[in-house]
Amino acid sequence: MTKIEIGQRIKKRRKIMSMPQSQLANYTGLSVVTLSQIENGKANPSLDTLNEIFHFLNLEILIVVKK
């Protein structure tokens, strides 16, 4: 999955939950600018940051290790 696809999923889920960017940013400790960059695929968030975002959106990160 690309960073653009991850951002689209975050944005879609946030909108389904009727959560403004400012609220999610506040929950995660990110700035609205940073969250916007993540949602638009223009940032490279760490796994910890993605984990925080996904936690508040009730999403899971599944990591598959390929041989």
C-alpha positions as CSV (number, residue, x, y, z in Angstrom):
1,M,0.0,0.0,0.0
2,T,1.4,3.4,-0.9
3,K,1.4,6.5,1.3
4,I,-1.2,8.0,-0.9
5,E,-3.5,5.0,-0.4
6,I,-2.9,5.1,3.4
7,G,-3.8,8.8,3.4
8,Q,-6.9,8.2,1.5
9,R,-8.0,5.5,3.9
10,I,-7.4,7.7,6.9
11,K,-9.3,10.6,5.3
12,K,-12.2,8.3,4.3
13,R,-12.5,6.8,7.8
14,R,-12.3,10.2,9.5
15,K,-15.1,11.5,7.3
16,I,-17.2,8.4,7.9
17,M,-16.8,9.1,11.6
18,S,-17.7,12.8,11.0
19,M,-14.5,13.8,12.6
20,P,-12.8,17.1,11.5
21,Q,-9.1,17.1,10.9
22,S,-8.7,19.4,13.9
23,Q,-10.2,16.9,16.3
24,L,-8.1,14.0,15.0
25,A,-5.0,16.2,15.1
26,N,-5.8,17.1,18.7
27,Y,-6.2,13.5,19.7
28,T,-3.0,12.4,18.1
29,G,-0.9,15.4,19.0
30,L,-0.2,16.2,15.4
31,S,-0.7,19.6,13.8
32,V,-3.6,20.0,11.3
33,V,-1.0,20.7,8.6
34,T,0.9,17.5,9.3
35,L,-2.4,15.5,9.3
36,S,-3.4,17.1,6.0
37,Q,0.0,16.2,4.5
38,I,-0.5,12.5,5.7
39,E,-4.0,12.4,4.2
40,N,-2.7,13.8,0.9
41,G,0.2,11.4,0.7
42,K,2.8,14.2,1.1
43,A,4.3,13.1,4.4
44,N,6.1,10.0,5.5
45,P,4.6,9.3,8.9
46,S,6.3,6.9,11.3
47,L,4.7,3.6,12.3
48,D,4.1,5.1,15.7
49,T,2.3,8.0,14.2
50,L,0.2,5.8,12.0
51,N,-0.6,3.6,15.0
52,E,-1.9,6.7,16.9
53,I,-4.1,7.8,14.0
54,F,-5.4,4.3,13.4
55,H,-6.1,3.8,17.1
56,F,-8.4,6.9,17.2
57,L,-10.1,5.8,13.9
58,N,-10.7,2.2,15.2
59,L,-8.5,0.8,12.4
60,E,-5.8,-1.8,12.5
61,I,-2.4,-2.0,10.9
62,L,-1.6,-5.4,9.5
63,I,2.0,-6.0,8.5
64,V,2.8,-8.9,6.2
65,V,6.4,-9.9,5.8
66,K,7.1,-11.4,2.4
67,K,9.9,-13.9,1.8
